[in-house]
Amino acid sequence: MCWNVRGVNSDKKWNAIRDRISESFCDIICLQETKRENFDLMFIRNFCHPSFDKFVFHPSLGASGGTIIIWKSVVFQGQLVFQNDYALSVEFTSLHNNAVWVLTNIYAPCTHEGKREFLDWFKNIQMPDHVDWLILGDFNLCRSPADRNQPGGNHLDMYLFNEAINSLGLVDLPLKGRRFTWSNMQRFPLLERLDWFFTSISWTISYPNSYVTPLSMETSDHVPCVISISTKIPRKSIFRFENYWMHHESFLPVVQQNWVAPVHLTDPALILSAKFKNVRRALKIWKLSLPNLKQTIANIKMVLSFVTLIEEFRDLSLCEWNFKNIL
């Protein structure tokens, strides 16, 4: 998953980041503009599942910039191979099939001078042709006037950006279902494609079915995106306890009834385990009688994505704008 989160220090954003991670089913997270100078696992736990237990980061300069790559060590072995003010690169080895590839997380400057310095560095990256390379992030650049919903943009920057892409021989991964990835969040918004996802030619041979899917935009002016490749690892089904169950009036009676049910065992540890299994079995049946909260949230996100997609073709009416804020 790739996302310019516009800062991770606010606890109001943690739920949104955790939600996007869960929704994406990702194994690697690339965040830009973290606005944080230091990370440790305790802080990362605020918005990541404990299975994300490895990370590398480039610190922000005060409250500006910052990138981080977080991954699951049960899926990938990762090693930092390069970092500077623009990029963070990790070489990953899959523990599923021992495939080796390089991931580069980009956060480019937004100033005129910074963009030119970034493009000069970007164009001259030396990456061997045989390396499977995925490079993604917030480039703060458009490739053509069509990457904006309004006239304008620096055409010379577009030319230099495309020249660098061609010089590196990169392939642009398709973004499904969206034209733009950034909004200025105004009543009549300016929309731009600033987030890009490229691969080497070698990558297209190893993973020909790679593509990018946008998620719903929340708590940031950038759209979070999921990069999918063809390799799939089977996932076991797990029991997921929902916190909102505890607020339901029939929750405690169900738990109590099944907790006190006889288990016909003598060992205290086995008795405790059996009681938990009884409660879990009962809750799995009980939850079927509840409205599907997960589906309700998914429906809301689908409508929100549809409303924001309308903005790519026309301005929202006042009624639609208010409806978007309610969603």
C-alpha positions as a LaTeX table, in Angstrom:
\begin{tabular}{lrrr}
\hline
Residue & $x$ (\AA) & $y$ (\AA) & $z$ (\AA) \\
\hline
Met1 & 0.00 & 0.00 & 0.00 \\
Cys2 & 1.26 & 3.46 & $-0.95$ \\
Trp3 & $-0.09$ & 6.67 & 0.61 \\
Asn4 & 0.93 & 10.25 & 1.28 \\
Val5 & $-0.70$ & 10.44 & 4.72 \\
Arg6 & 0.08 & 14.13 & 5.46 \\
Gly7 & 1.41 & 13.26 & 8.92 \\
Val8 & 1.12 & 10.32 & 11.33 \\
Asn9 & 1.45 & 12.14 & 14.64 \\
Ser10 & $-2.25$ & 12.79 & 15.19 \\
Asp11 & $-4.15$ & 9.96 & 16.90 \\
Lys12 & $-7.16$ & 11.00 & 14.82 \\
Lys13 & $-5.39$ & 9.55 & 11.76 \\
Trp14 & $-4.36$ & 6.23 & 13.24 \\
Asn15 & $-7.74$ & 4.56 & 12.80 \\
Ala16 & $-7.93$ & 5.71 & 9.18 \\
Ile17 & $-4.44$ & 4.38 & 8.40 \\
Arg18 & $-5.17$ & 1.08 & 10.17 \\
Asp19 & $-8.44$ & 0.82 & 8.26 \\
Arg20 & $-6.73$ & 1.35 & 4.89 \\
Ile21 & $-4.09$ & $-1.28$ & 5.77 \\
Ser22 & $-6.77$ & $-3.79$ & 6.73 \\
Glu23 & $-8.82$ & $-2.99$ & 3.63 \\
Ser24 & $-5.84$ & $-3.42$ & 1.31 \\
Phe25 & $-4.69$ & $-6.83$ & 2.69 \\
Cys26 & $-1.17$ & $-5.55$ & 2.09 \\
Asp27 & 2.12 & $-7.02$ & 3.32 \\
Ile28 & 4.22 & $-3.89$ & 2.74 \\
Ile29 & 3.33 & $-0.27$ & 3.56 \\
Cys30 & 4.94 & 2.78 & 1.96 \\
Leu31 & 4.03 & 6.11 & 3.53 \\
Gln32 & 5.14 & 9.58 & 2.47 \\
Glu33 & 5.08 & 12.91 & 4.32 \\
Thr34 & 5.06 & 11.27 & 7.75 \\
Lys35 & 6.12 & 14.57 & 9.38 \\
Arg36 & 7.93 & 12.54 & 12.06 \\
Glu37 & 11.62 & 12.55 & 12.95 \\
Asn38 & 11.77 & 9.12 & 14.63 \\
Phe39 & 9.93 & 5.80 & 14.66 \\
Asp40 & 9.93 & 2.71 & 16.86 \\
Leu41 & 7.74 & $-0.39$ & 16.93 \\
Met42 & 5.72 & 0.91 & 19.87 \\
Phe43 & 4.64 & 3.96 & 17.87 \\
Ile44 & 3.99 & 1.93 & 14.70 \\
Arg45 & 1.62 & $-0.28$ & 16.72 \\
Asn46 & $-0.71$ & 2.74 & 16.91 \\
Phe47 & $-1.73$ & 2.22 & 13.28 \\
Cys48 & $-0.33$ & $-1.18$ & 12.24 \\
His49 & $-1.13$ & $-4.77$ & 13.17 \\
Pro50 & 1.69 & $-6.44$ & 15.18 \\
Ser51 & 2.48 & $-8.64$ & 12.15 \\
Phe52 & 4.11 & $-5.53$ & 10.63 \\
Asp53 & 7.29 & $-5.84$ & 12.66 \\
Lys54 & 10.09 & $-4.54$ & 10.41 \\
Phe55 & 10.63 & $-1.04$ & 9.07 \\
Val56 & 13.08 & 1.51 & 7.74 \\
Phe57 & 12.46 & 5.25 & 7.61 \\
His58 & 13.90 & 8.56 & 6.53 \\
Pro59 & 13.19 & 11.26 & 9.12 \\
Ser60 & 11.28 & 14.42 & 8.41 \\
Leu61 & 12.96 & 17.80 & 8.59 \\
Gly62 & 10.97 & 19.22 & 11.47 \\
Ala63 & 7.35 & 18.90 & 10.40 \\
Ser64 & 8.19 & 18.58 & 6.70 \\
Gly65 & 8.63 & 15.39 & 4.65 \\
Gly66 & 9.62 & 11.96 & 5.94 \\
Thr67 & 9.10 & 8.47 & 4.48 \\
Ile68 & 8.78 & 4.98 & 5.91 \\
Ile69 & 8.53 & 1.40 & 4.60 \\
Ile70 & 6.98 & $-1.18$ & 6.95 \\
Trp71 & 6.65 & $-4.89$ & 6.22 \\
Lys72 & 5.82 & $-8.32$ & 7.64 \\
Ser73 & 8.91 & $-10.36$ & 8.42 \\
Val74 & 6.93 & $-13.61$ & 8.05 \\
Val75 & 6.46 & $-12.77$ & 4.35 \\
Phe76 & 9.58 & $-10.81$ & 3.37 \\
Gln77 & 13.15 & $-10.35$ & 4.45 \\
Gly78 & 14.13 & $-6.73$ & 3.82 \\
Gln79 & 17.40 & $-4.83$ & 3.77 \\
Leu80 & 17.91 & $-1.09$ & 3.34 \\
Val81 & 20.07 & $-0.46$ & 0.26 \\
Phe82 & 19.74 & 3.31 & $-0.27$ \\
Gln83 & 18.24 & 6.46 & 1.17 \\
Asn84 & 18.43 & 10.19 & 0.64 \\
Asp85 & 16.07 & 13.16 & 0.96 \\
Tyr86 & 13.99 & 11.91 & $-1.98$ \\
Ala87 & 13.95 & 8.13 & $-1.74$ \\
Leu88 & 14.05 & 5.10 & 0.50 \\
Ser89 & 15.02 & 1.79 & $-1.16$ \\
Val90 & 14.74 & $-1.72$ & 0.33 \\
Glu91 & 15.79 & $-5.02$ & $-1.24$ \\
Phe92 & 13.17 & $-7.65$ & $-0.43$ \\
Thr93 & 13.52 & $-11.42$ & $-0.50$ \\
Ser94 & 10.26 & $-13.33$ & $-0.55$ \\
Leu95 & 10.10 & $-16.11$ & 2.04 \\
His96 & 7.42 & $-17.66$ & $-0.16$ \\
Asn97 & 9.52 & $-18.28$ & $-3.29$ \\
Asn98 & 12.93 & $-16.63$ & $-2.60$ \\
Ala99 & 12.34 & $-13.99$ & $-5.29$ \\
Val100 & 14.48 & $-10.87$ & $-4.85$ \\
Trp101 & 13.36 & $-7.38$ & $-5.86$ \\
Val102 & 13.89 & $-3.73$ & $-4.97$ \\
Leu103 & 11.23 & $-1.30$ & $-3.74$ \\
Thr104 & 11.83 & 2.46 & $-3.82$ \\
Asn105 & 9.52 & 4.81 & $-1.92$ \\
Ile106 & 9.59 & 8.36 & $-3.35$ \\
Tyr107 & 8.62 & 11.68 & $-1.82$ \\
Ala108 & 9.66 & 14.51 & $-4.14$ \\
Pro109 & 9.81 & 18.23 & $-3.28$ \\
Cys110 & 6.95 & 20.55 & $-4.21$ \\
Thr111 & 9.04 & 23.70 & $-4.82$ \\
His112 & 10.23 & 24.67 & $-8.29$ \\
Glu113 & 13.92 & 24.43 & $-7.39$ \\
Gly114 & 13.37 & 21.20 & $-5.46$ \\
Lys115 & 11.62 & 19.56 & $-8.41$ \\
Arg116 & 14.52 & 20.34 & $-10.74$ \\
Glu117 & 17.06 & 18.95 & $-8.27$ \\
Phe118 & 14.93 & 15.84 & $-7.77$ \\
Leu119 & 14.57 & 15.23 & $-11.54$ \\
Asp120 & 18.31 & 15.65 & $-12.03$ \\
Trp121 & 18.92 & 12.96 & $-9.39$ \\
Phe122 & 16.06 & 10.75 & $-10.58$ \\
Lys123 & 17.21 & 10.73 & $-14.21$ \\
Asn124 & 20.69 & 9.54 & $-13.24$ \\
Ile125 & 19.73 & 6.58 & $-11.01$ \\
Gln126 & 21.93 & 3.62 & $-11.85$ \\
Met127 & 19.81 & 0.47 & $-11.61$ \\
Pro128 & 20.96 & $-2.73$ & $-13.41$ \\
Asp129 & 18.57 & $-3.88$ & $-16.14$ \\
His130 & 18.14 & $-7.36$ & $-14.65$ \\
Val131 & 16.79 & $-6.08$ & $-11.30$ \\
Asp132 & 13.08 & $-6.41$ & $-10.59$ \\
Trp133 & 12.39 & $-2.84$ & $-9.49$ \\
Leu134 & 9.18 & $-1.23$ & $-8.22$ \\
Ile135 & 9.35 & 2.55 & $-7.71$ \\
Leu136 & 6.36 & 4.43 & $-6.34$ \\
Gly137 & 5.23 & 7.38 & $-4.26$ \\
Asp138 & 4.35 & 11.06 & $-4.38$ \\
Phe139 & 6.41 & 12.58 & $-7.20$ \\
Asn140 & 4.65 & 15.99 & $-6.99$ \\
Leu141 & 4.75 & 16.04 & $-10.81$ \\
Cys142 & 2.32 & 15.51 & $-13.67$ \\
Arg143 & 3.20 & 13.79 & $-16.93$ \\
Ser144 & 0.78 & 15.71 & $-19.17$ \\
Pro145 & $-1.89$ & 18.45 & $-19.05$ \\
Ala146 & $-4.49$ & 15.65 & $-18.91$ \\
Asp147 & $-3.23$ & 14.87 & $-15.40$ \\
Arg148 & $-5.07$ & 18.00 & $-14.18$ \\
Asn149 & $-8.78$ & 18.78 & $-14.24$ \\
Gln150 & $-8.03$ & 22.47 & $-14.82$ \\
Pro151 & $-5.73$ & 24.22 & $-17.30$ \\
Gly152 & $-2.24$ & 25.05 & $-16.10$ \\
Gly153 & 0.79 & 23.22 & $-14.84$ \\
Asn154 & 4.45 & 23.57 & $-15.73$ \\
His155 & 4.93 & 21.98 & $-19.16$ \\
Leu156 & 8.71 & 22.03 & $-18.86$ \\
Asp157 & 8.51 & 20.01 & $-15.63$ \\
Met158 & 6.25 & 17.53 & $-17.43$ \\
Tyr159 & 8.77 & 17.23 & $-20.25$ \\
Leu160 & 11.69 & 16.70 & $-17.87$ \\
Phe161 & 9.71 & 14.14 & $-15.86$ \\
Asn162 & 8.88 & 12.12 & $-18.97$ \\
Glu163 & 12.47 & 12.41 & $-20.17$ \\
Ala164 & 13.70 & 10.93 & $-16.88$ \\
Ile165 & 11.14 & 8.10 & $-17.05$ \\
Asn166 & 12.20 & 7.25 & $-20.61$ \\
Ser167 & 15.88 & 7.48 & $-19.71$ \\
Leu168 & 15.39 & 4.90 & $-16.94$ \\
Gly169 & 13.25 & 2.68 & $-19.19$ \\
Leu170 & 10.41 & 2.58 & $-16.65$ \\
Val171 & 6.94 & 1.16 & $-17.25$ \\
Asp172 & 3.94 & 3.06 & $-15.84$ \\
Leu173 & 1.60 & 0.72 & $-13.94$ \\
Pro174 & $-2.08$ & 1.32 & $-14.76$ \\
Leu175 & $-4.24$ & 3.00 & $-12.10$ \\
Lys176 & $-7.66$ & 1.38 & $-12.28$ \\
Gly177 & $-10.81$ & 3.48 & $-11.99$ \\
Arg178 & $-9.27$ & 6.91 & $-11.33$ \\
Arg179 & $-7.50$ & 9.66 & $-13.22$ \\
Phe180 & $-6.31$ & 11.81 & $-10.30$ \\
Thr181 & $-4.71$ & 11.04 & $-6.94$ \\
Trp182 & $-4.63$ & 14.47 & $-5.27$ \\
Ser183 & $-7.22$ & 17.13 & $-4.47$ \\
Asn184 & $-6.91$ & 20.56 & $-2.91$ \\
Met185 & $-10.15$ & 19.67 & $-1.07$ \\
Gln186 & $-11.93$ & 22.89 & $-2.08$ \\
Arg187 & $-15.60$ & 23.38 & $-2.95$ \\
Phe188 & $-14.57$ & 23.47 & $-6.64$ \\
Pro189 & $-11.43$ & 21.33 & $-6.40$ \\
Leu190 & $-8.21$ & 21.26 & $-8.35$ \\
Leu191 & $-7.44$ & 17.60 & $-9.05$ \\
Glu192 & $-4.06$ & 16.27 & $-10.17$ \\
Arg193 & $-2.23$ & 12.99 & $-10.71$ \\
Leu194 & 0.83 & 13.36 & $-8.46$ \\
Asp195 & 1.29 & 9.76 & $-7.26$ \\
Trp196 & 2.96 & 7.39 & $-9.71$ \\
Phe197 & 3.87 & 3.72 & $-9.85$ \\
Phe198 & 6.63 & 2.48 & $-12.13$ \\
Thr199 & 8.49 & $-0.77$ & $-12.71$ \\
Ser200 & 11.55 & $-1.91$ & $-14.58$ \\
Ile201 & 11.25 & $-3.94$ & $-17.78$ \\
Ser202 & 12.54 & $-6.92$ & $-15.81$ \\
Trp203 & 9.63 & $-6.56$ & $-13.36$ \\
Thr204 & 7.05 & $-6.74$ & $-16.17$ \\
Ile205 & 8.49 & $-10.09$ & $-17.19$ \\
Ser206 & 8.52 & $-11.50$ & $-13.65$ \\
Tyr207 & 5.15 & $-10.02$ & $-12.61$ \\
Pro208 & 3.15 & $-9.24$ & $-15.78$ \\
Asn209 & $-0.17$ & $-8.85$ & $-13.96$ \\
Ser210 & 0.82 & $-5.94$ & $-11.71$ \\
Tyr211 & $-1.73$ & $-3.14$ & $-11.35$ \\
Val212 & $-2.76$ & $-0.33$ & $-9.00$ \\
Thr213 & $-6.13$ & 0.06 & $-7.27$ \\
Pro214 & $-7.21$ & 3.27 & $-5.49$ \\
Leu215 & $-8.91$ & 3.21 & $-2.09$ \\
Ser216 & $-11.28$ & 5.80 & $-0.66$ \\
Met217 & $-9.73$ & 9.16 & 0.24 \\
Glu218 & $-9.90$ & 10.00 & 3.94 \\
Thr219 & $-7.87$ & 12.23 & 6.33 \\
Ser220 & $-5.46$ & 13.21 & 3.55 \\
Asp221 & $-5.58$ & 15.07 & 0.25 \\
His222 & $-3.95$ & 12.08 & $-1.48$ \\
Val223 & $-5.64$ & 8.83 & $-2.50$ \\
Pro224 & $-4.18$ & 5.67 & $-0.91$ \\
Cys225 & $-3.37$ & 3.03 & $-3.51$ \\
Val226 & $-2.72$ & $-0.71$ & $-3.48$ \\
Ile227 & $-0.17$ & $-2.27$ & $-5.82$ \\
Ser228 & $-1.07$ & $-5.89$ & $-6.57$ \\
Ile229 & 1.14 & $-8.49$ & $-8.21$ \\
Ser230 & 0.29 & $-11.99$ & $-9.36$ \\
Thr231 & 2.01 & $-13.92$ & $-6.58$ \\
Lys232 & $-0.55$ & $-14.97$ & $-3.97$ \\
Ile233 & 0.00 & $-16.55$ & $-0.55$ \\
Pro234 & $-2.90$ & $-18.54$ & 0.94 \\
Arg235 & $-4.46$ & $-16.89$ & 3.99 \\
Lys236 & $-6.20$ & $-18.85$ & 6.71 \\
Ser237 & $-9.61$ & $-17.85$ & 7.98 \\
Ile238 & $-9.55$ & $-16.23$ & 11.42 \\
Phe239 & $-12.15$ & $-15.31$ & 14.02 \\
Arg240 & $-12.39$ & $-11.53$ & 14.28 \\
Phe241 & $-13.87$ & $-9.96$ & 17.39 \\
Glu242 & $-15.58$ & $-6.61$ & 16.78 \\
Asn243 & $-15.37$ & $-4.07$ & 19.61 \\
Tyr244 & $-18.83$ & $-2.69$ & 18.90 \\
Trp245 & $-20.35$ & $-6.05$ & 19.95 \\
Met246 & $-19.73$ & $-5.12$ & 23.59 \\
His247 & $-22.21$ & $-2.25$ & 23.27 \\
His248 & $-25.01$ & $-4.54$ & 22.08 \\
Glu249 & $-27.64$ & $-5.37$ & 24.68 \\
Ser250 & $-27.61$ & $-9.12$ & 23.98 \\
Phe251 & $-23.81$ & $-9.51$ & 23.96 \\
Leu252 & $-23.26$ & $-10.13$ & 27.69 \\
Pro253 & $-26.14$ & $-12.67$ & 28.00 \\
Val254 & $-24.68$ & $-14.70$ & 25.10 \\
Val255 & $-21.20$ & $-14.64$ & 26.64 \\
Gln256 & $-22.47$ & $-15.48$ & 30.13 \\
Gln257 & $-24.69$ & $-18.34$ & 28.99 \\
Asn258 & $-21.89$ & $-20.04$ & 27.06 \\
Trp259 & $-19.17$ & $-19.27$ & 29.62 \\
Val260 & $-21.00$ & $-21.12$ & 32.41 \\
Ala261 & $-21.93$ & $-24.08$ & 30.19 \\
Pro262 & $-20.40$ & $-27.35$ & 31.54 \\
Val263 & $-17.26$ & $-28.56$ & 29.78 \\
His264 & $-16.65$ & $-31.90$ & 31.60 \\
Leu265 & $-12.90$ & $-31.37$ & 32.08 \\
Thr266 & $-10.67$ & $-31.30$ & 35.18 \\
Asp267 & $-7.48$ & $-29.54$ & 34.09 \\
Pro268 & $-7.85$ & $-25.76$ & 34.79 \\
Ala269 & $-6.02$ & $-24.74$ & 31.60 \\
Leu270 & $-8.18$ & $-27.05$ & 29.47 \\
Ile271 & $-11.33$ & $-25.74$ & 31.18 \\
Leu272 & $-10.37$ & $-22.13$ & 30.41 \\
Ser273 & $-9.55$ & $-23.00$ & 26.79 \\
Ala274 & $-12.84$ & $-24.87$ & 26.38 \\
Lys275 & $-14.82$ & $-21.93$ & 27.77 \\
Phe276 & $-13.21$ & $-19.55$ & 25.29 \\
Lys277 & $-13.99$ & $-21.93$ & 22.43 \\
Asn278 & $-17.61$ & $-22.18$ & 23.55 \\
Val279 & $-17.94$ & $-18.40$ & 23.64 \\
Arg280 & $-16.24$ & $-18.00$ & 20.26 \\
Arg281 & $-18.53$ & $-20.60$ & 18.69 \\
Ala282 & $-21.60$ & $-18.89$ & 20.13 \\
Leu283 & $-20.48$ & $-15.43$ & 19.02 \\
Lys284 & $-19.87$ & $-16.63$ & 15.46 \\
Ile285 & $-23.50$ & $-17.77$ & 15.34 \\
Trp286 & $-24.82$ & $-14.72$ & 17.22 \\
Lys287 & $-23.14$ & $-12.21$ & 14.89 \\
Leu288 & $-25.16$ & $-13.57$ & 11.96 \\
Ser289 & $-28.24$ & $-11.96$ & 13.52 \\
Leu290 & $-26.60$ & $-8.51$ & 13.53 \\
Pro291 & $-26.48$ & $-6.01$ & 10.68 \\
Asn292 & $-23.27$ & $-6.53$ & 8.72 \\
Leu293 & $-21.18$ & $-3.59$ & 9.91 \\
Lys294 & $-18.31$ & $-4.50$ & 7.61 \\
Gln295 & $-20.62$ & $-4.48$ & 4.60 \\
Thr296 & $-22.22$ & $-1.21$ & 5.72 \\
Ile297 & $-18.79$ & 0.44 & 5.96 \\
Ala298 & $-17.84$ & $-1.01$ & 2.56 \\
Asn299 & $-21.03$ & 0.41 & 1.03 \\
Ile300 & $-20.32$ & 3.85 & 2.49 \\
Lys301 & $-16.78$ & 3.76 & 1.10 \\
Met302 & $-18.09$ & 2.72 & $-2.31$ \\
Val303 & $-20.51$ & 5.66 & $-2.38$ \\
Leu304 & $-17.77$ & 8.03 & $-1.14$ \\
Ser305 & $-15.45$ & 6.83 & $-3.91$ \\
Phe306 & $-18.22$ & 7.35 & $-6.45$ \\
Val307 & $-18.91$ & 10.90 & $-5.25$ \\
Thr308 & $-15.21$ & 11.83 & $-5.33$ \\
Leu309 & $-14.98$ & 10.28 & $-8.81$ \\
Ile310 & $-17.74$ & 12.63 & $-10.00$ \\
Glu311 & $-15.39$ & 15.51 & $-9.15$ \\
Glu312 & $-13.08$ & 14.36 & $-11.92$ \\
Phe313 & $-15.77$ & 15.24 & $-14.47$ \\
Arg314 & $-17.64$ & 18.17 & $-12.91$ \\
Asp315 & $-17.95$ & 20.21 & $-9.71$ \\
Leu316 & $-20.27$ & 18.85 & $-7.03$ \\
Ser317 & $-23.53$ & 20.57 & $-6.31$ \\
Leu318 & $-23.99$ & 22.00 & $-2.83$ \\
Cys319 & $-26.24$ & 19.05 & $-1.94$ \\
Glu320 & $-23.62$ & 16.57 & $-3.18$ \\
Trp321 & $-20.84$ & 18.44 & $-1.36$ \\
Asn322 & $-22.73$ & 18.26 & 1.94 \\
Phe323 & $-23.54$ & 14.59 & 1.30 \\
Lys324 & $-19.82$ & 13.87 & 0.78 \\
Asn325 & $-18.98$ & 15.53 & 4.12 \\
Ile326 & $-21.68$ & 13.48 & 5.86 \\
Leu327 & $-20.22$ & 10.28 & 4.39 \\
\hline
\end{tabular}
